[in-house]
Amino acid sequence: GSFRAGLAAENARRDRLRARGQRPGLHPYAGYLTGWLAWLAGAWALAGPAGAAVAVALGAYASGQLLLSDYVQHYGLTRAVDARGGAEPVAARHSWNAAPRMSAATMLNAPRHSDHHAHPSRPYPALRLDPPDRMPTLPRSLPVMAALALVPPLWRRVMDRRAARWAPGPGAAQGAFAAPQSLAE
């Protein structure tokens, strides 16, 4: 559903620009789809149907890896919502990080996820870690935790208590990405 949700958000953004009399320019989803079709056509031209099948398989694998990483790095963490429905500002406690240096080195600092959200324009090599008491930290490296997430009962046993420690305070409404049901049990 993330493709549809992103498309809806982009369409809403473009509608707001038009309402203000601004021209939104080329729709980014047109570029995404054009790029994908060009990649598929190139794979077909180079290796025929087998090349196109490999391109589709690589795309599915990459998408799966991205979704798994996002799942692990945001599991059970929510932002409090105020009475007007606005979410609290993004803080270090809104995404999981992994401290092992080897994970950071091999994954271009992607395990320093909180800093990426707090400073989206900061280059990945410059991402930093906050002290552990200010940010959720995974008990193992990101690749190990991603593998663990593929076994849901074991994943929940390891992560639910940790996620509950970072839940918004009493009386705070849950955001759009509410904690999984197993956290409430």
C-alpha positions as CSV (number, residue, x, y, z in Angstrom):
1,G,0.0,0.0,0.0
2,S,3.0,2.4,0.3
3,F,3.0,3.0,-3.5
4,R,-0.7,4.1,-3.4
5,A,-0.3,6.1,-0.2
6,G,2.7,7.9,-1.6
7,L,0.8,8.6,-4.9
8,A,-2.1,10.0,-2.9
9,A,0.2,12.2,-0.8
10,E,1.9,13.5,-3.9
11,N,-1.4,14.2,-5.7
12,A,-2.6,16.1,-2.6
13,R,0.6,18.1,-2.6
14,R,0.2,18.9,-6.2
15,D,-3.4,19.9,-5.7
16,R,-2.3,22.4,-2.9
17,L,0.3,23.9,-5.3
18,R,-2.3,24.3,-8.0
19,A,-4.8,25.9,-5.5
20,R,-2.1,28.5,-4.7
21,G,-1.6,29.2,-8.4
22,Q,1.7,27.3,-8.7
23,R,2.7,24.8,-11.3
24,P,3.8,21.5,-9.8
25,G,6.0,20.4,-12.7
26,L,6.5,16.8,-13.8
27,H,4.8,14.3,-11.6
28,P,7.5,12.3,-9.8
29,Y,5.6,9.1,-10.2
30,A,5.7,9.5,-14.0
31,G,9.5,9.5,-13.7
32,Y,9.5,6.5,-11.4
33,L,7.3,4.5,-13.8
34,T,9.2,5.7,-16.9
35,G,12.5,4.7,-15.2
36,W,11.2,1.2,-14.3
37,L,9.9,0.7,-17.8
38,A,13.2,1.8,-19.3
39,W,15.0,-0.6,-17.0
40,L,12.7,-3.5,-18.0
41,A,13.0,-2.7,-21.7
42,G,16.8,-2.6,-21.4
43,A,16.9,-5.9,-19.6
44,W,14.6,-7.4,-22.3
45,A,16.8,-5.9,-25.1
46,L,20.0,-7.4,-23.5
47,A,18.7,-10.8,-22.5
48,G,15.2,-11.3,-23.7
49,P,12.4,-12.6,-21.5
50,A,14.9,-14.1,-19.0
51,G,16.6,-10.7,-18.6
52,A,13.2,-9.1,-18.0
53,A,12.4,-11.8,-15.4
54,V,15.7,-11.2,-13.6
55,A,15.0,-7.4,-13.6
56,V,11.6,-8.0,-12.0
57,A,13.0,-10.5,-9.5
58,L,15.8,-8.0,-8.5
59,G,13.2,-5.2,-8.1
60,A,11.0,-7.5,-5.9
61,Y,14.0,-8.5,-3.8
62,A,15.2,-4.8,-3.4
63,S,11.6,-3.7,-2.5
64,G,11.4,-6.6,0.0
65,Q,14.7,-5.6,1.6
66,L,13.6,-2.0,1.9
67,L,10.2,-2.9,3.4
68,L,11.9,-5.3,5.9
69,S,14.4,-2.6,6.9
70,D,11.6,0.0,7.4
71,Y,9.6,-2.5,9.5
72,V,12.6,-3.2,11.8
73,Q,13.6,0.4,12.1
74,H,10.1,1.6,13.0
75,Y,8.6,-1.4,14.8
76,G,6.2,-0.4,17.6
77,L,7.4,3.2,17.7
78,T,4.8,6.0,17.4
79,R,4.6,9.7,17.7
80,A,2.1,11.3,20.1
81,V,-0.7,13.2,18.5
82,D,-2.0,16.5,19.9
83,A,-5.7,17.5,20.3
84,R,-5.7,19.1,16.8
85,G,-4.4,15.8,15.2
86,G,-0.8,17.0,14.7
87,A,2.0,14.6,15.3
88,E,4.8,15.6,17.7
89,P,8.1,16.5,16.0
90,V,10.4,13.7,14.9
91,A,12.8,12.9,17.6
92,A,15.6,10.3,18.2
93,R,13.2,8.0,20.0
94,H,11.0,7.5,16.9
95,S,13.2,5.0,15.1
96,W,15.4,2.1,16.0
97,N,19.2,2.3,15.6
98,A,21.9,-0.2,15.6
99,A,25.2,0.6,17.3
100,P,27.6,-2.0,15.8
101,R,30.3,-0.2,13.8
102,M,30.5,-3.0,11.3
103,S,26.8,-2.6,10.4
104,A,27.2,1.1,10.0
105,A,30.3,0.7,7.8
106,T,28.8,-1.9,5.5
107,M,25.4,-0.3,5.3
108,L,26.6,3.4,4.8
109,N,25.4,4.4,8.3
110,A,21.8,3.3,7.5
111,P,21.5,1.8,11.1
112,R,21.8,5.4,12.4
113,H,18.2,5.8,11.5
114,S,17.1,8.4,14.0
115,D,19.7,10.9,12.8
116,H,18.6,10.3,9.2
117,H,15.0,11.4,10.2
118,A,16.1,14.3,12.3
119,H,18.5,15.6,9.7
120,P,17.3,14.3,6.3
121,S,19.7,16.4,4.3
122,R,22.8,15.1,6.2
123,P,24.8,12.7,4.1
124,Y,24.7,9.1,5.2
125,P,28.5,9.0,6.0
126,A,28.0,11.9,8.4
127,L,25.0,10.4,10.4
128,R,25.6,10.1,14.1
129,L,24.2,8.2,17.1
130,D,22.6,9.9,20.1
131,P,23.3,8.5,23.6
132,P,21.4,5.2,24.1
133,D,19.1,6.7,26.7
134,R,17.8,9.2,24.1
135,M,17.2,6.7,21.2
136,P,15.9,3.1,20.9
137,T,18.8,0.7,20.0
138,L,18.3,-2.7,18.5
139,P,19.9,-5.5,20.6
140,R,21.9,-6.8,17.5
141,S,23.0,-5.4,14.1
142,L,20.3,-4.4,11.6
143,P,20.9,-7.5,9.3
144,V,20.6,-9.9,12.3
145,M,17.4,-8.1,13.4
146,A,16.0,-8.2,9.9
147,A,16.5,-12.0,9.8
148,L,14.9,-12.3,13.2
149,A,11.9,-10.3,12.0
150,L,11.2,-13.1,9.5
151,V,10.2,-15.3,12.5
152,P,7.3,-13.2,14.0
153,P,6.9,-15.1,17.4
154,L,10.6,-14.8,18.1
155,W,10.7,-11.2,16.9
156,R,7.8,-10.2,19.2
157,R,9.4,-11.9,22.1
158,V,12.6,-9.9,21.6
159,M,11.1,-6.6,20.6
160,D,7.7,-6.0,22.2
161,R,9.0,-5.2,25.7
162,R,11.7,-2.9,24.2
163,A,9.2,-1.1,22.0
164,A,6.8,-0.6,24.9
165,R,9.5,1.3,26.8
166,W,9.5,4.0,24.0
167,A,5.7,4.4,23.8
168,P,4.3,7.9,24.1
169,G,3.3,8.9,27.6
170,P,0.0,8.3,29.3
171,G,-3.0,10.0,27.6
172,A,-1.1,10.5,24.3
173,A,-3.1,9.4,21.3
174,Q,-1.4,6.9,18.9
175,G,-0.3,8.2,15.5
176,A,-1.0,6.8,12.1
177,F,1.6,4.0,12.6
178,A,0.1,2.6,15.8
179,A,1.9,0.0,17.7
180,P,1.2,-3.6,16.7
181,Q,-1.6,-5.3,18.6
182,S,0.8,-7.6,20.4
183,L,2.3,-4.6,22.2
184,A,-1.1,-3.8,23.8
185,E,-1.5,-7.3,25.2
